[in-house]
């Protein structure tokens, strides 16, 4: 079975292994629907807080997501940039 990943889950200049692509895909799908905190994402996706935070920082560094609050706990949301999905 072929796996599909979110178009923005692939990070250039980064080691893109399957588990990381899968986690970033899950994170991006959640953040496209609504903003969320790292702790909230951790509970929804069943991945450790530190793993979620690692991926959030990598996605933020590349301009794919942004923080919606300026004070902790930070909320994150997806930015409408990068590769877009084709709608059939």
ZIVENGI-V852834 format. One record per helix or strand of 2 or more residues. SS is the DSSP state (a for helix, b for strand). FROM is the first residue (numbers start at 1). TO is the last residue. If there is no record, write none. Layout:
BEGIN
{{SS | FROM | TO} {SS | FROM | TO}}
END
This chain:
BEGIN
{{a | 18 | 33} {b | 36 | 37} {a | 38 | 45} {a | 49 | 61} {b | 65 | 67} {b | 75 | 78}}
END
